[in-house]
């Protein structure tokens, strides 16, 4: 197949964010010289996967400028083409002043958000250098991910300049939460909605992250979105697939991922529940956290252990060797709005390992709706210690239940997230936008 040249706006290829992993898997096998990325510098610091794409334009101070007098506080990232060595994974981390970062994150941003002027900071424009690079690359198609008003305006500007077919891919329902506070939140919500709808109108093809988001966005925006979620290499993930559903003498529940959007409180509740179960059943179940940060509260729970991140190649073995895997969500109203129509990137990876899965999330979320529809996980939708502990206890005591969920999860993953089938469909859809 003669693949078109694609310009990706707003998301680098990486192995440690949902958008980056999904991007890497969907575009896997694409001609590397036919992919290019343009995105903000703060997204291009760690774990860039150059195996899929190694052509990057860093949007820096020439494209993103804060207005006076805030420009004196702005970190001036360089604009231009990035140069990489031959390593597969690249890290471009810049040393930062901890005091400066603390002041900006804990003092500066909260103040400007309260007064409703944070959206005025980032003035996006297409620099001469960036336009020259766009002309030289001359893509056939523009593929976009974004989650901010400034990102929307950048996409619209690039679209107007290049006048090429546009694919817009939605990862999370960020329009529902983007301006939750501040004196002018209603103004910025209306403005964001206006330009987001304009972006949708100008897009040639719209993609969502799951079926549930497509249904919601058809109702909300009267637009058809094709769902494309993260894919999995079945041969890679099934190397250590679990074949037995007996538990170890001291079983383990594993959470692997980042701690954010208030998920920490859900993790601590799980720890409390396991502590309660250990006392009631006289066992020594462990709750393993494989996270970048070590939460301060884990010292209060003997059942919690912290594991460092392992390489991506080791994840199938780590997931399969655990007795249970858990997908916890935050239950706060703001978080529910954001995650309601999202599907975790790691969900298919969890499914295919053969390890029984818990989904701990609000009833109305896409992950619960999906897990209930296809019966691939033990679902916990009540945010209290008794419900959580009883649900975990049920799985500990019922081998047939563990096997049922694991078998259904494997079948679900093989049917819906097979990388060969999904990436073929993804390619065909994108290629259909280019006139032969």
C-alpha positions in Angstrom: 0.0 0.0 0.0 1.3 3.5 -0.9 0.9 5.3 2.4 0.3 9.0 2.5 2.5 11.5 4.3 0.9 12.4 7.6 1.5 15.5 9.8 0.7 14.8 13.5 -0.2 17.8 15.5 -0.2 17.9 19.3 1.0 14.4 20.3 4.5 12.8 20.2 5.1 9.0 19.8 6.1 7.7 23.3 5.7 4.7 25.6 4.5 6.3 28.8 1.3 8.3 28.0 -2.1 7.1 26.8 -2.1 9.3 23.7 1.5 8.5 22.8 1.1 4.7 23.2 -2.1 4.7 21.2 -0.5 6.8 18.5 2.6 4.5 18.3 0.4 1.4 18.0 -2.0 2.8 15.4 0.8 4.0 13.2 3.0 1.0 13.7 4.5 -0.2 10.4 3.9 3.1 8.7 6.8 4.4 6.5 8.9 6.4 9.0 9.7 9.0 6.4 6.0 9.6 5.8 5.3 10.6 9.4 6.2 14.0 11.1 5.1 15.5 14.4 4.7 19.1 15.5 3.9 19.7 19.1 4.7 21.9 22.1 8.1 21.6 23.8 6.8 20.5 27.2 5.4 17.3 25.5 8.8 16.4 24.0 10.9 15.9 27.1 10.8 12.1 27.9 10.5 8.7 26.3 10.1 9.8 22.7 9.8 6.7 20.5 11.8 7.4 17.4 11.3 3.9 16.0 8.0 4.9 14.5 8.8 8.5 13.7 11.9 10.6 14.0 10.9 13.8 12.3 9.8 16.4 14.8 9.3 20.2 14.9 9.3 21.6 18.4 6.8 24.4 18.9 8.7 26.8 21.1 8.9 30.5 21.9 8.5 31.5 18.2 5.1 29.8 18.1 3.9 30.1 21.7 4.3 33.5 23.4 2.9 34.8 26.6 1.5 38.3 26.7 3.2 41.2 28.5 4.1 41.2 31.4 3.8 37.4 31.8 6.3 36.8 29.1 9.1 37.5 31.6 8.1 34.3 33.4 7.8 32.2 30.3 10.4 29.5 29.8 11.7 30.1 26.3 11.9 26.6 24.7 13.7 26.6 21.4 11.6 26.4 18.2 12.6 24.2 15.3 13.5 20.7 14.1 14.8 18.2 16.7 17.9 16.2 16.0 18.0 12.6 17.4 20.7 10.0 17.7 20.2 6.3 16.9 18.7 5.3 20.2 15.1 4.0 20.0 13.9 6.0 23.0 15.0 9.6 23.4 15.0 11.8 26.4 15.4 15.6 26.2 14.7 16.5 29.8 15.8 20.1 30.6 17.0 21.0 34.1 14.5 23.1 35.9 14.6 25.3 39.0 12.5 23.5 41.6 11.7 26.9 43.3 10.7 28.4 40.0 8.5 25.4 39.1 6.9 25.4 42.5 6.1 29.2 42.4 4.6 28.9 39.0 2.5 25.8 39.6 1.4 26.6 43.2 1.1 30.4 43.1 1.2 31.8 39.6 -1.2 29.5 37.8 -3.9 29.3 40.6 -4.0 33.1 40.6 -4.4 33.6 36.9 -6.9 30.8 36.7 -9.0 32.4 39.4 -9.0 35.8 37.6 -9.8 34.0 34.3 -6.8 35.2 32.4 -4.9 32.0 32.0 -6.3 31.5 28.4 -4.8 34.9 27.5 -1.2 33.7 28.2 -0.6 31.4 25.3 -0.7 33.4 22.1 -0.2 30.8 19.3 1.0 31.8 15.9 2.6 30.1 12.9 6.2 31.4 12.7 8.0 31.8 9.5 10.3 28.9 10.4 7.4 26.6 11.1 5.6 27.6 7.9 8.8 26.9 5.9 9.1 23.4 7.6 5.4 22.7 6.7 6.0 23.7 3.1 9.1 21.4 2.9 7.4 18.4 4.5 4.2 19.0 2.5 1.9 16.4 4.1 -1.0 14.7 2.4 -3.1 14.5 5.6 -3.2 16.3 9.0 -3.9 14.1 12.1 -4.6 16.0 15.3 -4.9 15.4 19.0 -5.4 18.4 21.4 -6.9 19.2 24.8 -6.8 23.0 25.1 -8.1 26.2 23.5 -4.6 27.1 22.4 -4.3 23.6 20.9 -7.5 24.1 19.0 -6.4 27.5 17.6 -3.1 25.9 16.5 -4.9 23.1 14.7 -7.2 25.6 13.0 -4.2 27.8 11.9 -2.3 24.8 10.5 -5.4 23.6 8.7 -6.0 27.0 7.1 -2.3 27.2 6.0 -2.0 23.7 4.5 -5.5 23.2 3.2 -5.2 19.4 3.5 -7.7 16.7 4.7 -7.9 16.6 8.5 -8.3 13.7 10.9 -9.2 14.7 14.5 -8.8 12.0 17.2 -10.4 12.6 20.6 -8.8 10.9 23.7 -10.7 12.3 26.7 -13.8 14.5 27.2 -11.7 17.5 28.1 -14.3 20.1 26.8 -16.4 19.2 29.8 -13.8 20.2 32.3 -11.4 22.6 30.6 -12.5 25.8 32.4 -14.0 24.6 35.7 -13.1 27.7 37.8 -12.3 31.3 37.6 -14.2 34.6 37.3 -14.6 34.2 33.5 -15.1 30.5 33.3 -18.5 30.8 31.4 -16.9 33.1 28.8 -14.0 30.7 28.2 -16.3 27.7 28.1 -18.4 29.4 25.4 -15.3 30.4 23.5 -13.7 26.9 23.7 -17.0 25.3 22.7 -17.3 27.7 19.7 -13.8 26.9 18.4 -14.0 23.2 19.2 -17.2 23.0 17.1 -15.4 24.9 14.3 -12.6 22.4 14.5 -15.0 19.5 14.2 -16.8 21.2 11.2 -13.5 21.6 9.4 -12.3 18.0 10.0 -12.6 15.5 7.2 -12.8 12.5 9.5 -13.5 12.3 13.3 -12.2 9.6 15.6 -13.1 8.8 19.2 -11.3 6.6 21.8 -14.3 4.2 22.3 -17.8 3.3 21.3 -19.4 5.1 24.3 -17.7 8.4 23.3 -18.9 8.1 19.7 -22.5 7.7 21.0 -22.2 10.7 23.3 -20.6 12.9 20.7 -23.2 12.1 18.1 -25.8 13.4 20.5 -23.8 16.4 21.7 -22.2 17.6 18.5 -24.3 15.8 15.8 -21.1 14.3 14.4 -20.1 10.8 13.5 -16.9 9.6 15.3 -15.2 6.3 14.4 -13.8 4.6 17.5 -10.1 3.8 17.5 -8.6 2.7 20.8 -5.2 1.4 21.7 -4.2 -1.8 19.9 -2.1 -4.7 21.2 0.4 -7.0 19.6 -1.2 -10.4 20.5 2.0 -12.4 20.1 3.9 -9.9 22.3 1.3 -9.8 25.1 0.4 -13.5 25.1 4.0 -14.7 25.6 3.3 -15.0 29.4 -0.4 -15.3 29.3 -1.8 -16.8 32.5 -3.1 -20.4 32.3 -4.0 -21.1 35.9 -6.4 -19.4 38.2 -5.1 -20.7 41.5 -3.9 -18.0 43.8 -0.4 -17.7 45.4 -0.2 -18.2 49.1 0.1 -14.4 49.5 -1.8 -13.1 46.5 -1.1 -9.7 44.9 -3.3 -7.0 43.3 -1.3 -4.8 41.0 -2.0 -1.3 39.8 0.4 -0.1 37.1 0.2 3.5 35.9 0.3 7.1 36.8 -1.2 8.8 39.8 -3.3 11.7 38.8 -6.8 13.3 38.6 -7.4 12.4 42.3 -6.9 8.7 41.7 -4.7 8.6 44.8 -7.7 8.6 47.1 -9.1 5.5 45.3 -5.8 3.8 45.6 -5.7 4.4 49.3 -9.2 3.1 49.7 -8.1 -0.1 48.0 -5.2 -0.4 50.4 -7.6 0.1 53.4 -9.9 -2.6 51.9 -7.0 -5.1 51.5 -5.9 -4.4 55.0 -9.5 -5.2 56.2 -9.6 -8.4 54.1 -6.2 -9.6 55.5 -7.5 -9.3 59.0 -10.8 -11.0 58.3 -9.4 -13.9 56.2 -6.1 -14.1 58.1 -4.1 -13.8 54.9 -1.3 -11.5 53.6 -2.5 -10.1 50.4 -0.3 -7.4 48.9 -1.3 -4.3 47.0 1.5 -3.5 44.5 1.8 0.0 43.1 3.9 0.3 40.0 3.9 4.1 39.7 6.4 6.9 39.0 5.8 8.5 42.5 5.7 6.8 45.9 2.5 8.1 47.7 3.2 9.4 51.1 0.3 7.4 52.6 1.7 3.9 51.8 3.8 3.9 55.0 0.5 3.5 56.9 -0.3 0.2 55.2 1.8 -3.0 55.6 0.0 -4.6 52.7 1.2 -1.9 50.2 4.5 -2.3 48.2 5.9 0.0 45.7 7.6 -1.2 42.5 9.6 0.9 40.1 8.5 1.1 36.5 9.8 -1.8 34.4 10.6 -1.7 30.7 7.6 -2.1 28.3 9.0 -5.4 27.1 8.7 -6.8 30.7 5.0 -5.8 31.2 3.4 -8.9 29.9 5.3 -11.0 32.4 4.7 -8.6 35.3 1.0 -8.4 34.6 0.5 -12.2 34.1 2.4 -13.0 37.3 0.1 -10.9 39.4 -3.0 -12.6 40.9 -5.2 -9.6 40.1 -5.0 -6.4 38.1 -7.0 -3.3 39.0 -8.2 -0.3 37.0 -9.2 2.4 39.5 -10.8 5.7 38.7 -11.4 8.9 40.6 -15.0 9.5 41.9 -14.9 13.3 42.2 -17.5 15.1 40.0 -14.8 16.9 38.0 -12.9 13.7 37.3 -16.1 11.8 36.3 -16.8 14.5 33.6 -13.3 14.1 32.2 -13.0 10.3 32.2 -16.7 9.4 31.6 -16.2 8.7 27.9 -12.6 7.5 28.0 -11.1 4.0 27.9 -7.8 3.4 29.6 -4.9 2.7 27.3 -3.8 -0.2 29.4 -7.3 -1.9 29.5 -6.6 -4.2 26.4 -3.2 -5.0 27.8 -4.8 -6.1 31.1 -7.4 -8.1 29.3 -5.1 -10.2 27.2 -2.8 -11.3 30.0 -5.3 -13.7 31.4 -5.1 -12.1 34.9 -8.5 -11.4 36.4 -9.3 -7.7 36.4 -11.1 -5.4 38.8 -12.7 -2.2 37.4 -13.2 0.3 40.3 -15.0 3.3 38.7 -18.3 5.3 38.7 -21.3 3.5 37.2 -21.7 6.0 34.3 -18.1 5.7 33.0 -17.4 4.0 29.6 -15.1 1.5 31.2 -17.9 0.2 33.5 -20.4 0.2 30.6 -18.0 -1.8 28.5 -16.9 -4.2 31.2 -20.6 -4.9 32.1 -21.7 -5.3 28.5 -18.9 -7.9 27.7 -18.6 -9.3 31.2 -14.7 -9.2 31.3 -14.1 -7.8 34.8 -15.3 -7.7 38.4 -17.0 -4.3 38.6 -16.9 -2.1 41.7 -18.9 1.1 41.5 -19.4 2.1 45.1 -16.7 4.2 46.6 -16.7 2.7 50.1 -14.5 0.3 52.0 -17.2 -2.4 52.7 -18.2 -2.7 49.0 -14.6 -2.8 47.8 -13.5 -5.3 50.3 -16.5 -7.6 49.7 -15.9 -7.5 46.0 -12.2 -8.4 46.3 -13.1 -11.1 48.9 -15.6 -12.6 46.4 -12.9 -13.0 43.8 -10.4 -14.5 46.3 -12.9 -17.1 47.3 -14.4 -18.0 43.8 -12.0 -19.6 41.3 -14.7 -20.1 38.7 -15.5 -16.4 38.8 -11.8 -15.5 38.3 -11.6 -17.9 35.3 -14.8 -16.6 33.7 -13.7 -12.9 33.8 -10.2 -13.8 32.6 -11.5 -15.9 29.7 -14.0 -13.3 28.6 -11.3 -10.6 28.8 -8.9 -12.6 26.6 -11.7 -13.1 24.0 -12.6 -9.4 24.1 -9.0 -8.4 23.6 -8.4 -10.8 20.7 -11.6 -9.8 19.0 -11.5 -6.0 19.4 -7.9 -4.9 19.9 -5.8 -7.1 17.7 -3.2 -4.7 16.3 -3.1 -6.4 12.8 -6.8 -5.9 12.2 -7.2 -2.5 13.9 -4.1 -0.9 12.3 -5.3 -2.2 8.9 -8.7 -0.6 9.3 -7.0 2.6 10.6 -4.7 2.7 7.5 -7.6 2.1 5.1 -9.7 4.8 6.7 -6.9 7.4 6.5 -5.8 6.4 3.0 -9.4 6.8 1.8 -9.0 10.6 2.4 -6.3 10.9 -0.3 -7.3 11.1 -3.9 -5.5 8.5 -6.0 
